[in-house]
Amino acid sequence: MITYSGIYAPFIKQYISFKRNLGYKFVDASYTYLLFDRFTIKNNQTKIEITKDLCKKWAEKRPNESDSTRYRRILYLAQFSVFLNKIGYPSYIPRLPKSYKSTFVPYIFSQNEIKAFFLACDRLKSNENFNTSIHAMPALFRTLYGTGIRIGEALALKNSDVNLSEKYLIIKESKSGKQRIIPISESLTEVCLLYSKSRHGVQKPDGFFFVKRNGQKCTSKAVYEWFRKVLWAAGISHGGRGQGPRLHDFRFVFSINSLAAMSEAGLDLYYSLPILSTYLGHQSLEATEKYVRLTSDMYPELISKVNNICSYVFPEVISYETD
C-alpha cells in the first residue's frame, strides 16, 4: 500500500483515483508519484505550485537512470501539472526531453524455429515434483503464441475466464486495466482442453488456469526458466539477459502474422489494424503500428501499406519544443 505524505499528497491521490476510474491501472505512475512526493518533502515544498525550478531539479538525470525512465518521470510530472492547473492551482508544465530512441528489436521466430520450439516443448520430461509447472508449459507457450496476450495476462487467467466450449478468453488483468474478450482458434482450444484434463484435483471457477502440479499458480520466474530451457533444447541461441529471444516476442510474432494473414485474405488494412489493436488490448492504433513497424523486414510490402495509412492517421508534427 503506497502512502503519500507530502503537501501534494491529497492531490496525487485525487489524480490517481481519477485515472483509475477511467480504467487505467496506473501502477508505474503511482510509484513515480511516490518518488515525487518524497522529492517535495526533501525540497521543503510548502505551497501547492509546481515551479519551473522544481521541475528542473526533478528532470535532472539520476545515476544509472535510462533515458526511457527519465522520460516517463518527466511525463508523469507534466500530466500532474496539467491536472493541477485544471483544478485551479497554477503550475509549470515541464517540457519533455527529446524523445529517446529505443534500441529494442524483437526476435521474430521463423516458422522452422517455431516448429522446433514446440517440438522441444512437448518433449519436456515430467517428474514427480508437485511444485513443478512443467506440465503447463506446452499449453501456456502455445497460448502466448496463438493469442499474443502478455505473460501477466495469461498467468492471471482464472478457470472461469477460459471458455473452451465457446472458444474465447476473458482478459481481466490487462496492462490498461480494461477487460476484453478474445476468441481463440480450434487448435489452441484442443491444446487447452488436453491440458485442463491433465490437471489434478477439482478445479474451482476462481482458481487459476495455469497451475503447478500442486494446484498453485505458475510464476513468471518459473515460466521464464522453462522458456530458456526449451530454447536451448530447440537449438535457438539466446543472446543473454535483455537480448532475447523474450517471452514477449511471441506477441510481436502474433501481431505481424495476424496482420499479414488478414492482408492476404483481402481485408483492407483500414479495418484490420483497428481489429488487431483491440485484440491486443492497445490503448491506441499508434501502439499497434509501432509493433508492426518493428518487424518491417518480414513483410516490406505490408509495412509500406501501414505507412500509407499511418501517415494520414498520425500526421507529422511540424515543430515541438524540447530541452
MOFENCOR-V63426 format. One line per field, one symbol per residue. phi: phi as a letter, one per 40 degrees, with the letter a starting at -180 (. if undefined). A space follows every 50 residues. Layout:
phi->???
//
This chain:
phi->.cbcbcccdccccccccccccchccgccccccccccdccccccfcbbcac ccccccccccccdgccccccdcdccccccccccccccgbdacbccccddc bcccbccccccccccccccccccdccacccccbdcccdccccccccbgcc ccccccccdccbbccbgabbcbccccgbcabbcbccccdccccccdcccc gcccdcccccbcccgcccccccccccccccdcccgbcbchdgbgcbdccd cccccccccccccccgccccccccccccccgccaccccccdcccbcccbd ccccccdccccccbccccaacbc
//
